Amino acid sequence: MIWLCAGILFALFNAATMLISQRYKLDGHLLSGLRGVGVAALSLPFVFLVDVPTRPLFWILAGVEALISSFFNSRLYNSSAKYGAGITSRISILAVGFGVVLWWAIDYERFFELCGRPIALAGIAVSLALVLWGALIMAKRSRADGVMDGGGAMKYMFPAVITLALMMIVRKEIMENAEFFSATVYYCIGAIFLSGVINLIYYWKSSAAAEKRKAFSIPKRIATAAVLITVASFLTIFCGNLSSFEAPNPAYVTAITLLSPLMIMAFNRMSGIPDKFDITAVLLMFAGIGMLVFFSGLPLPPPTSSIFSRP
């Protein structure tokens, strides 16, 4: 499945963005702003190879995505820097459940069609339950071991979790309203660039003068973080868009990103960074992902049109 392969790469590069934030510990708004401008600049050469999207809905949704992603990414990078990439990634996977419910509430016709395949519906429900069960066990272990800051990371990231579920749905609809490569290029130049500008403006207005001078007092460090986050984010966006476009339900893509916490835990362990985890939780999450991949392929093919264009 294309969506599965792209989803695994999405998880890999997504893990890289959080590890970069964990390593350089820049302000989340600053790092997100640099990311937005950098990804847009990296996408500019491709405008000569694709057509400009002509549907107004594409640009409307791109504007919506810019607003919500500016909030999500700043929270994600701030949390990774303060609490660690491991905890942040494990909390983010709670978006799976919210994403499934939200998508079925919007695309209720598909949900009713899925109800006609009770085995597939039950399998998907059980797989998502295993995923969330594993996540809860992992979070409980982290809190018990003192890795999680007394629920501080959960409180900080919870609004971002809801936002992430919404982002995956909006992104899927963006990709439905233009040819894939055209949508990807102009998604970066439009939504991601605007998201970066919003965060840079917020950072500049909210930071004290001393903090601004401190942030730019080590240009090599800032430049290195900017280049790394730009490349990792560009690849994350491409793979995420491809996976969301091909997947029957965008929440399935969010579920595949559960691999990100496992990749981060492996990296932290090899690097000697404290990040304890429960093997039972890991096995439950892998079992859930495997079941999701199997059962999501049974009920229905991916929709051929946007939910906004259906009668």
Residue frames as qw, qx, qy, qz and C-alpha x, y, z in Angstrom:
[[0.000, 0.887, 0.461, 0.000, 0.00, 0.00, 0.00],
 [0.382, 0.559, -0.033, 0.735, 1.32, 3.40, -0.98],
 [0.362, -0.794, -0.005, -0.488, -0.24, 5.09, 2.03],
 [0.870, -0.479, -0.017, 0.114, 1.50, 2.65, 4.40],
 [0.760, 0.133, 0.005, 0.636, 4.99, 3.08, 2.88],
 [0.139, 0.645, 0.022, 0.751, 4.60, 6.86, 2.77],
 [0.585, -0.740, -0.096, -0.317, 3.23, 6.79, 6.32],
 [0.874, -0.314, -0.071, 0.363, 6.30, 4.96, 7.65],
 [0.523, 0.295, 0.016, 0.799, 8.60, 7.53, 6.04],
 [0.220, -0.754, -0.142, -0.603, 6.35, 10.24, 7.43],
 [0.767, -0.632, -0.114, 0.004, 6.87, 8.77, 10.91],
 [0.796, -0.046, -0.034, 0.602, 10.65, 8.67, 10.41],
 [0.301, 0.430, 0.053, 0.849, 11.01, 12.29, 9.32],
 [0.435, -0.753, -0.197, -0.453, 8.44, 13.42, 11.88],
 [0.819, -0.486, -0.136, 0.272, 10.60, 11.85, 14.60],
 [0.622, 0.171, 0.006, 0.764, 13.60, 13.69, 13.17],
 [0.020, -0.697, -0.119, -0.707, 11.88, 17.08, 13.54],
 [0.647, -0.729, -0.098, -0.201, 11.19, 16.47, 17.24],
 [0.851, -0.242, -0.036, 0.464, 14.73, 15.22, 17.85],
 [0.416, 0.454, 0.044, 0.787, 16.10, 18.36, 16.20],
 [0.314, -0.765, -0.075, -0.557, 14.00, 20.48, 18.56],
 [0.839, -0.532, -0.087, 0.078, 15.14, 18.37, 21.52],
 [0.781, 0.041, -0.015, 0.622, 18.77, 18.85, 20.48],
 [0.318, 0.384, 0.047, 0.866, 18.82, 22.60, 19.78],
 [0.261, -0.595, -0.613, 0.449, 16.14, 23.74, 22.27],
 [0.056, 0.139, 0.173, 0.973, 15.12, 26.86, 20.36],
 [0.389, 0.262, 0.395, -0.790, 11.89, 28.71, 21.09],
 [0.475, 0.324, 0.816, 0.055, 9.07, 26.79, 19.41],
 [0.379, 0.851, 0.257, -0.258, 7.72, 29.84, 17.58],
 [0.008, 0.778, -0.488, -0.396, 11.18, 30.71, 16.27],
 [0.323, -0.202, 0.887, 0.262, 11.93, 27.18, 15.09],
 [0.466, 0.530, 0.706, -0.062, 8.49, 26.79, 13.53],
 [0.272, 0.888, 0.025, -0.369, 8.91, 30.15, 11.79],
 [0.079, -0.616, 0.677, 0.394, 12.29, 29.21, 10.36],
 [0.434, 0.104, 0.889, 0.104, 10.81, 25.90, 9.24],
 [0.460, 0.707, 0.488, -0.225, 7.96, 27.58, 7.39],
 [0.225, 0.871, -0.246, -0.360, 10.14, 30.03, 5.51],
 [0.219, -0.484, 0.801, 0.276, 12.75, 27.36, 4.76],
 [0.502, 0.249, 0.828, 0.034, 10.28, 24.79, 3.43],
 [0.445, 0.816, 0.265, -0.257, 8.66, 27.42, 1.20],
 [0.079, 0.804, -0.475, -0.349, 12.06, 28.45, -0.17],
 [0.343, -0.242, 0.887, 0.192, 12.96, 24.81, -0.83],
 [0.509, 0.463, 0.722, -0.078, 9.69, 24.37, -2.73],
 [0.236, 0.762, -0.035, -0.602, 10.03, 27.44, -4.97],
 [0.004, -0.404, 0.734, 0.546, 11.97, 25.75, -7.83],
 [0.228, 0.213, 0.946, 0.083, 9.14, 23.26, -8.29],
 [0.358, 0.618, 0.351, -0.605, 6.58, 25.94, -9.23],
 [0.282, 0.543, -0.495, -0.617, 7.93, 25.78, -12.80],
 [0.090, 0.119, -0.968, -0.200, 7.04, 22.09, -13.01],
 [0.024, 0.442, 0.880, -0.175, 3.43, 22.12, -11.79],
 [0.082, -0.587, -0.433, -0.679, 0.23, 24.04, -12.45],
 [0.119, -0.160, 0.430, -0.880, -1.22, 26.54, -10.01],
 [0.021, 0.406, 0.897, -0.175, -4.28, 25.12, -8.19],
 [0.111, -0.271, -0.334, -0.896, -7.39, 26.87, -9.49],
 [0.453, -0.578, -0.659, -0.165, -10.06, 25.73, -7.07],
 [0.181, -0.703, 0.178, -0.664, -10.88, 28.44, -4.49],
 [0.850, -0.489, -0.051, -0.190, -11.45, 25.76, -1.86],
 [0.837, 0.120, -0.251, 0.471, -7.80, 24.73, -2.10],
 [0.272, 0.459, -0.238, 0.812, -6.64, 28.19, -1.07],
 [0.548, -0.604, 0.010, -0.579, -9.30, 28.55, 1.61],
 [0.941, -0.312, -0.127, 0.025, -8.26, 25.27, 3.19],
 [0.685, 0.276, -0.255, 0.624, -4.58, 26.21, 2.84],
 [0.075, -0.608, 0.190, -0.767, -5.29, 29.36, 4.85],
 [0.789, -0.501, -0.007, -0.357, -7.07, 27.34, 7.52],
 [0.936, -0.030, -0.201, 0.286, -4.19, 24.87, 7.63],
 [0.403, 0.507, -0.273, 0.711, -1.71, 27.74, 8.03],
 [0.384, -0.630, 0.176, -0.652, -3.51, 29.04, 11.11],
 [0.894, -0.389, 0.054, -0.214, -3.93, 25.71, 12.89],
 [0.899, 0.151, -0.190, 0.364, -0.49, 24.35, 11.94],
 [0.201, 0.653, -0.319, 0.656, 1.22, 27.50, 13.26],
 [0.610, -0.570, 0.265, -0.483, -0.28, 26.68, 16.66],
 [0.993, -0.113, 0.000, -0.033, 0.47, 22.96, 16.50],
 [0.775, 0.383, -0.248, 0.438, 4.09, 23.21, 15.37],
 [0.007, 0.679, -0.378, 0.630, 5.04, 25.85, 17.92],
 [0.760, -0.456, 0.254, -0.386, 3.57, 23.68, 20.68],
 [0.986, 0.106, -0.090, 0.091, 5.25, 20.57, 19.31],
 [0.600, 0.491, -0.326, 0.541, 8.71, 22.15, 19.23],
 [0.252, -0.654, 0.357, -0.617, 8.33, 23.89, 22.59],
 [0.887, -0.329, 0.161, -0.280, 7.24, 20.62, 24.20],
 [0.921, 0.238, -0.184, 0.248, 10.09, 18.68, 22.58],
 [0.336, 0.599, -0.380, 0.620, 12.61, 21.21, 23.87],
 [0.384, -0.554, 0.367, -0.641, 11.14, 21.40, 27.39],
 [0.825, -0.233, 0.362, -0.366, 9.85, 17.88, 28.10],
 [0.361, -0.311, 0.838, 0.267, 11.76, 15.84, 25.52],
 [0.424, 0.236, -0.573, -0.660, 10.95, 14.40, 22.11],
 [0.192, -0.068, -0.979, 0.011, 9.93, 11.03, 23.56],
 [0.108, 0.425, 0.690, -0.577, 7.17, 12.29, 25.84],
 [0.310, 0.456, -0.076, -0.831, 5.94, 14.75, 23.21],
 [0.355, 0.185, -0.753, -0.522, 5.67, 12.10, 20.51],
 [0.130, -0.203, -0.960, 0.143, 3.85, 9.68, 22.81],
 [0.198, 0.480, 0.489, -0.701, 1.26, 12.29, 23.75],
 [0.287, 0.378, -0.354, -0.806, 0.75, 13.28, 20.11],
 [0.161, -0.017, -0.930, -0.329, -0.48, 9.82, 19.17],
 [0.187, 0.404, 0.742, -0.501, -3.68, 10.41, 21.14],
 [0.335, 0.406, -0.181, -0.831, -4.80, 12.32, 18.04],
 [0.094, 0.010, -0.933, -0.346, -5.60, 8.92, 16.50],
 [0.027, 0.468, 0.854, -0.225, -8.87, 8.47, 18.36],
 [0.149, 0.650, 0.220, -0.712, -9.95, 12.08, 17.92],
 [0.123, 0.376, -0.568, -0.721, -9.13, 11.91, 14.22],
 [0.030, -0.182, -0.955, -0.232, -11.23, 8.79, 13.60],
 [0.055, 0.618, 0.694, -0.365, -14.29, 10.19, 15.37],
 [0.097, 0.644, -0.014, -0.759, -13.97, 13.62, 13.75],
 [0.084, 0.234, -0.717, -0.651, -13.53, 12.19, 10.25],
 [0.040, -0.333, -0.932, -0.135, -16.53, 9.89, 10.59],
 [0.071, 0.660, 0.494, -0.561, -18.60, 12.78, 11.94],
 [0.155, 0.572, -0.267, -0.760, -17.74, 14.80, 8.82],
 [0.380, 0.255, -0.732, -0.504, -17.87, 11.97, 6.29],
 [0.578, -0.073, 0.627, -0.517, -20.82, 10.14, 7.84],
 [0.834, 0.356, -0.144, -0.397, -21.83, 8.45, 4.56],
 [0.507, 0.460, -0.722, 0.102, -18.54, 6.56, 4.53],
 [0.218, -0.273, 0.778, -0.523, -19.07, 5.60, 8.16],
 [0.763, 0.126, 0.321, -0.547, -22.51, 4.14, 7.41],
 [0.778, 0.442, -0.406, -0.185, -21.05, 2.22, 4.48],
 [0.224, 0.442, -0.809, 0.318, -18.36, 0.91, 6.81],
 [0.536, -0.152, 0.582, -0.592, -21.08, -0.21, 9.23],
 [0.877, 0.264, -0.093, -0.391, -22.18, -2.57, 6.48],
 [0.716, 0.339, -0.576, 0.202, -18.89, -4.42, 6.96],
 [0.657, -0.715, 0.049, -0.233, -19.11, -5.29, 10.68],
 [0.915, -0.153, -0.017, 0.372, -15.96, -7.41, 10.69],
 [0.505, 0.446, -0.026, 0.738, -13.88, -4.59, 9.24],
 [0.247, -0.774, -0.005, -0.583, -15.49, -2.03, 11.56],
 [0.821, -0.570, 0.002, -0.034, -14.87, -4.21, 14.62],
 [0.849, 0.054, -0.023, 0.525, -11.28, -4.84, 13.54],
 [0.269, 0.611, -0.039, 0.744, -10.58, -1.13, 13.11],
 [0.497, -0.756, -0.004, -0.427, -12.18, -0.36, 16.48],
 [0.903, -0.394, 0.000, 0.173, -10.09, -3.02, 18.25],
 [0.717, 0.272, -0.029, 0.641, -6.89, -1.90, 16.51],
 [0.030, 0.706, -0.059, 0.705, -7.41, 1.73, 17.55],
 [0.707, -0.667, -0.010, -0.236, -8.23, 0.58, 21.09],
 [0.905, -0.145, -0.040, 0.397, -4.93, -1.33, 21.25],
 [0.456, 0.509, -0.038, 0.729, -3.06, 1.72, 19.99],
 [0.260, -0.736, 0.063, -0.622, -4.59, 4.00, 22.62],
 [0.871, -0.488, -0.058, -0.028, -4.19, 1.37, 25.36],
 [0.816, 0.075, -0.082, 0.567, -0.51, 1.10, 24.59],
 [0.202, 0.622, -0.049, 0.755, -0.19, 4.89, 24.61],
 [0.543, -0.722, 0.001, -0.429, -1.85, 5.15, 28.01],
 [0.920, -0.316, -0.060, 0.226, 0.41, 2.44, 29.48],
 [0.649, 0.315, -0.059, 0.690, 3.43, 4.23, 28.07],
 [0.069, -0.711, 0.038, -0.699, 2.35, 7.57, 29.52],
 [0.753, -0.624, -0.039, -0.206, 1.66, 5.97, 32.91],
 [0.892, -0.100, -0.074, 0.435, 5.12, 4.37, 32.95],
 [0.411, 0.505, -0.060, 0.757, 6.76, 7.66, 32.04],
 [0.355, -0.744, 0.021, -0.565, 4.93, 9.45, 34.85],
 [0.881, -0.470, -0.050, 0.004, 5.84, 6.73, 37.37],
 [0.821, 0.031, -0.026, 0.570, 9.51, 6.89, 36.38],
 [0.262, -0.762, -0.074, 0.587, 9.55, 10.65, 36.73],
 [0.420, 0.102, 0.502, 0.749, 10.14, 11.17, 33.03],
 [0.023, -0.676, -0.487, -0.553, 6.90, 13.09, 32.53],
 [0.112, 0.181, -0.346, 0.914, 6.66, 16.35, 34.42],
 [0.142, 0.282, 0.705, -0.635, 3.65, 15.54, 36.60],
 [0.342, 0.652, 0.677, 0.005, 1.27, 15.73, 33.68],
 [0.024, -0.716, 0.058, 0.695, 2.65, 19.12, 32.61],
 [0.066, -0.218, 0.715, 0.661, 3.47, 17.89, 29.13],
 [0.097, 0.439, 0.882, 0.143, 0.01, 16.35, 28.78],
 [0.049, 0.798, 0.422, -0.428, -1.72, 19.60, 29.76],
 [0.051, -0.624, 0.308, 0.717, 0.51, 21.60, 27.44],
 [0.026, -0.173, 0.804, 0.568, 0.11, 19.28, 24.45],
 [0.322, 0.407, 0.833, -0.194, -3.57, 18.34, 24.75],
 [0.389, 0.748, 0.145, -0.518, -4.85, 21.32, 22.70],
 [0.143, 0.582, -0.648, -0.469, -2.20, 20.45, 20.10],
 [0.273, 0.033, 0.960, 0.057, -3.45, 16.85, 20.00],
 [0.425, 0.643, 0.553, -0.316, -6.93, 18.06, 19.02],
 [0.250, 0.796, -0.230, -0.502, -5.35, 20.40, 16.48],
 [0.119, -0.376, 0.852, 0.345, -3.31, 17.57, 14.96],
 [0.398, 0.334, 0.853, -0.051, -6.43, 15.47, 14.39],
 [0.374, 0.811, 0.273, -0.356, -8.04, 18.42, 12.60],
 [0.020, 0.715, -0.502, -0.486, -4.88, 19.14, 10.60],
 [0.305, -0.104, 0.905, 0.279, -4.80, 15.64, 9.10],
 [0.400, 0.600, 0.687, -0.095, -8.38, 16.04, 7.87],
 [0.223, 0.889, -0.003, -0.399, -7.81, 19.51, 6.41],
 [0.146, -0.556, 0.686, 0.446, -4.61, 18.30, 4.74],
 [0.409, 0.187, 0.875, 0.180, -6.45, 15.39, 3.11],
 [0.361, 0.788, 0.469, -0.172, -9.08, 17.78, 1.74],
 [0.024, 0.815, -0.319, -0.483, -6.37, 20.11, 0.43],
 [0.240, -0.303, 0.834, 0.394, -4.85, 17.22, -1.50],
 [0.414, 0.445, 0.794, 0.015, -8.28, 16.31, -2.92],
 [0.269, 0.878, 0.279, -0.280, -8.70, 19.78, -4.45],
 [0.259, 0.825, -0.421, -0.273, -5.67, 19.82, -6.75],
 [0.862, 0.327, -0.378, 0.083, -3.36, 17.45, -8.61],
 [0.834, -0.465, -0.169, 0.244, -1.07, 15.78, -6.07],
 [0.651, -0.006, -0.026, 0.759, 2.29, 17.36, -6.94],
 [0.037, 0.590, 0.172, 0.788, 0.71, 20.74, -7.59],
 [0.589, -0.724, -0.229, -0.276, -1.10, 20.58, -4.25],
 [0.815, -0.356, -0.158, 0.428, 2.08, 19.57, -2.41],
 [0.483, 0.222, 0.027, 0.846, 4.19, 22.39, -3.88],
 [0.123, -0.564, -0.137, -0.805, 1.63, 25.12, -3.31],
 [0.711, -0.619, -0.331, -0.039, 0.73, 23.71, 0.09],
 [0.706, -0.247, -0.146, 0.648, 4.33, 24.39, 1.10],
 [0.271, 0.262, 0.125, 0.918, 4.50, 27.80, -0.57],
 [0.336, -0.578, -0.272, -0.692, 1.09, 28.85, 0.74],
 [0.737, -0.597, -0.245, -0.201, 0.10, 27.16, 3.99],
 [0.821, -0.255, -0.199, 0.469, 3.54, 26.34, 5.37],
 [0.370, 0.328, -0.038, 0.868, 5.02, 29.73, 4.47],
 [0.330, -0.646, -0.135, -0.675, 2.10, 31.61, 6.05],
 [0.821, -0.508, -0.261, 0.028, 2.34, 29.40, 9.12],
 [0.711, -0.034, -0.170, 0.682, 6.03, 30.28, 9.43],
 [0.108, 0.483, 0.035, 0.868, 5.40, 34.00, 9.04],
 [0.575, -0.664, -0.232, -0.417, 2.70, 33.89, 11.73],
 [0.842, -0.414, -0.212, 0.272, 5.08, 32.20, 14.16],
 [0.553, 0.163, -0.086, 0.812, 7.96, 34.58, 13.41],
 [0.144, -0.607, -0.102, -0.775, 5.71, 37.59, 13.99],
 [0.731, -0.613, -0.223, -0.198, 4.42, 36.07, 17.23],
 [0.813, -0.183, -0.203, 0.514, 7.95, 35.29, 18.38],
 [0.366, 0.335, -0.040, 0.868, 9.20, 38.79, 17.63],
 [0.309, -0.620, -0.119, -0.711, 6.29, 40.51, 19.36],
 [0.797, -0.542, -0.193, -0.184, 6.14, 38.25, 22.42],
 [0.824, -0.078, -0.239, 0.508, 9.85, 37.88, 23.16],
 [0.315, -0.897, 0.012, 0.310, 11.73, 40.35, 25.31],
 [0.383, 0.866, -0.321, -0.024, 14.59, 42.24, 23.67],
 [0.307, -0.608, 0.731, -0.043, 17.12, 40.20, 25.66],
 [0.762, 0.084, 0.639, -0.068, 15.60, 36.95, 24.44],
 [0.677, 0.730, 0.067, -0.063, 15.73, 38.14, 20.84],
 [0.145, 0.830, -0.537, 0.027, 19.42, 39.03, 21.18],
 [0.533, -0.376, 0.752, -0.098, 20.10, 35.69, 22.88],
 [0.829, 0.332, 0.434, -0.116, 18.34, 33.74, 20.13],
 [0.668, 0.733, -0.008, 0.131, 20.40, 35.36, 17.40],
 [0.249, -0.855, 0.454, 0.038, 23.67, 35.55, 19.33],
 [0.506, -0.281, 0.788, 0.209, 24.74, 32.13, 18.04],
 [0.575, 0.504, -0.206, -0.611, 24.02, 32.36, 14.30],
 [0.271, 0.318, -0.886, -0.202, 25.73, 29.04, 13.48],
 [0.164, 0.129, 0.912, -0.352, 23.48, 27.19, 15.91],
 [0.487, 0.492, 0.309, -0.652, 20.37, 28.91, 14.58],
 [0.461, 0.526, -0.489, -0.520, 21.41, 28.28, 10.97],
 [0.107, 0.193, -0.974, -0.041, 22.16, 24.60, 11.61],
 [0.298, 0.292, 0.790, -0.449, 18.81, 24.05, 13.31],
 [0.486, 0.555, 0.051, -0.673, 17.02, 25.92, 10.52],
 [0.378, 0.429, -0.707, -0.416, 18.61, 23.83, 7.76],
 [0.022, 0.037, -0.993, 0.113, 17.96, 20.53, 9.52],
 [0.344, 0.392, 0.654, -0.548, 14.36, 21.35, 10.42],
 [0.463, 0.533, -0.194, -0.681, 13.70, 22.57, 6.87],
 [0.332, 0.303, -0.837, -0.311, 14.93, 19.40, 5.18],
 [0.030, 0.111, 0.957, -0.265, 13.26, 17.07, 7.69],
 [0.369, 0.451, 0.456, -0.673, 9.99, 19.02, 7.51],
 [0.439, 0.450, -0.420, -0.654, 9.97, 19.13, 3.70],
 [0.298, 0.127, -0.932, -0.163, 10.27, 15.34, 3.58],
 [0.135, 0.242, 0.816, -0.507, 7.71, 14.98, 6.38],
 [0.435, 0.456, 0.147, -0.763, 5.20, 17.11, 4.47],
 [0.444, 0.346, -0.635, -0.529, 5.67, 15.28, 1.17],
 [0.236, 0.002, -0.971, 0.034, 5.32, 11.82, 2.72],
 [0.175, 0.306, 0.685, -0.638, 2.47, 12.95, 4.96],
 [0.471, 0.410, -0.078, -0.777, 0.54, 14.46, 2.05],
 [0.434, 0.235, -0.782, -0.381, 1.02, 11.34, -0.07],
 [0.128, -0.102, -0.951, 0.262, -0.06, 9.06, 2.75],
 [0.277, 0.365, 0.487, -0.744, -3.09, 11.21, 3.65],
 [0.463, 0.368, -0.335, -0.733, -4.13, 11.41, 0.00],
 [0.469, 0.152, -0.828, -0.268, -4.04, 7.63, -0.47],
 [0.009, -0.030, -0.891, 0.453, -5.39, 6.54, 2.93],
 [0.237, -0.529, -0.751, -0.316, -9.09, 5.59, 3.37],
 [0.410, -0.868, -0.275, -0.053, -9.20, 7.64, 6.59],
 [0.285, 0.760, -0.341, 0.475, -6.61, 10.31, 7.53],
 [0.610, -0.645, 0.348, -0.300, -6.61, 9.05, 11.12],
 [0.987, 0.030, 0.051, 0.148, -4.98, 5.85, 9.84],
 [0.547, 0.615, -0.233, 0.518, -1.97, 7.97, 8.86],
 [0.301, -0.733, 0.342, -0.505, -1.89, 9.42, 12.36],
 [0.922, -0.318, 0.184, -0.126, -1.89, 5.86, 13.70],
 [0.876, 0.315, -0.099, 0.351, 1.13, 4.94, 11.57],
 [0.178, 0.757, -0.317, 0.543, 2.99, 7.89, 13.07],
 [0.790, -0.582, 0.126, -0.145, 2.95, 5.86, 16.28],
 [0.895, 0.151, -0.087, 0.411, 6.22, 4.58, 14.92],
 [0.205, 0.787, -0.194, 0.548, 7.71, 8.01, 15.64],
 [0.560, -0.715, 0.294, -0.297, 7.79, 7.49, 19.42],
 [0.964, -0.137, 0.178, 0.143, 9.44, 4.11, 18.94],
 [0.678, 0.535, -0.052, 0.502, 12.07, 5.60, 16.65],
 [0.078, -0.824, 0.239, -0.508, 12.70, 8.41, 19.12],
 [0.787, -0.546, 0.248, -0.146, 13.00, 5.97, 22.02],
 [0.935, 0.124, 0.085, 0.321, 15.51, 3.91, 20.04],
 [0.430, 0.690, -0.128, 0.568, 17.54, 7.01, 19.20],
 [0.355, -0.792, 0.245, -0.431, 17.48, 8.29, 22.79],
 [0.918, -0.353, 0.180, 0.018, 18.54, 4.90, 24.11],
 [0.833, 0.298, 0.027, 0.466, 21.48, 4.70, 21.69],
 [0.241, 0.712, -0.124, 0.648, 22.42, 8.28, 22.58],
 [0.430, -0.113, -0.647, 0.619, 22.21, 7.70, 26.34],
 [0.254, -0.275, 0.044, -0.926, 19.28, 10.09, 26.80],
 [0.194, 0.126, 0.856, -0.462, 16.88, 8.96, 29.59],
 [0.562, 0.101, -0.237, -0.786, 13.60, 7.79, 28.02],
 [0.234, -0.054, 0.952, -0.191, 12.19, 4.71, 29.72],
 [0.612, 0.072, -0.311, -0.724, 9.35, 2.76, 28.15],
 [0.675, -0.084, 0.645, -0.350, 7.18, -0.30, 28.78],
 [0.033, -0.187, 0.876, 0.442, 7.67, -3.26, 26.42],
 [0.251, 0.457, 0.840, -0.150, 3.99, -4.24, 26.84],
 [0.256, 0.767, 0.177, -0.561, 2.95, -0.83, 25.57],
 [0.069, 0.530, -0.612, -0.583, 5.26, -1.15, 22.57],
 [0.129, 0.062, 0.966, 0.215, 3.86, -4.58, 21.67],
 [0.268, 0.622, 0.655, -0.334, 0.27, -3.35, 21.99],
 [0.213, 0.746, -0.102, -0.623, 0.99, -0.41, 19.72],
 [0.031, 0.353, -0.795, -0.492, 2.64, -2.59, 17.08],
 [0.200, 0.290, 0.936, -0.003, -0.26, -5.05, 17.24],
 [0.267, 0.720, 0.416, -0.487, -2.72, -2.21, 16.81],
 [0.164, 0.645, -0.398, -0.631, -0.84, -0.81, 13.82],
 [0.069, -0.132, 0.931, 0.333, -0.69, -4.24, 12.18],
 [0.228, 0.488, 0.827, -0.163, -4.41, -4.80, 12.65],
 [0.225, 0.746, 0.142, -0.611, -5.20, -1.31, 11.38],
 [0.080, 0.467, -0.647, -0.597, -3.21, -1.91, 8.20],
 [0.090, 0.107, 0.972, 0.189, -5.06, -5.19, 7.60],
 [0.159, 0.598, 0.748, -0.240, -8.62, -4.12, 8.37],
 [0.145, 0.687, 0.012, -0.712, -8.40, -0.68, 6.76],
 [0.078, 0.306, -0.718, -0.620, -7.80, -2.43, 3.44],
 [0.152, 0.250, 0.956, 0.014, -10.97, -4.52, 3.69],
 [0.258, 0.587, 0.611, -0.464, -14.03, -2.27, 3.75],
 [0.424, 0.858, 0.267, -0.110, -13.86, 0.38, 1.04],
 [0.639, 0.303, 0.112, 0.698, -11.49, 1.89, -1.50],
 [0.220, -0.332, -0.169, 0.902, -10.34, 5.47, -0.88],
 [0.333, 0.772, 0.426, -0.334, -12.96, 8.09, -1.84],
 [0.562, 0.327, 0.414, 0.637, -12.61, 9.53, -5.33],
 [0.068, 0.717, 0.203, 0.663, -13.75, 13.04, -4.43],
 [0.084, 0.213, -0.474, 0.850, -13.59, 15.62, -1.71],
 [0.075, -0.486, -0.811, 0.318, -16.26, 15.54, 0.99],
 [0.092, 0.519, 0.155, -0.836, -17.01, 19.16, 0.06],
 [0.268, 0.283, -0.528, -0.754, -17.85, 18.23, -3.54],
 [0.036, -0.197, -0.976, -0.084, -20.24, 15.36, -2.86],
 [0.347, -0.423, -0.397, -0.737, -23.98, 15.88, -3.33]]
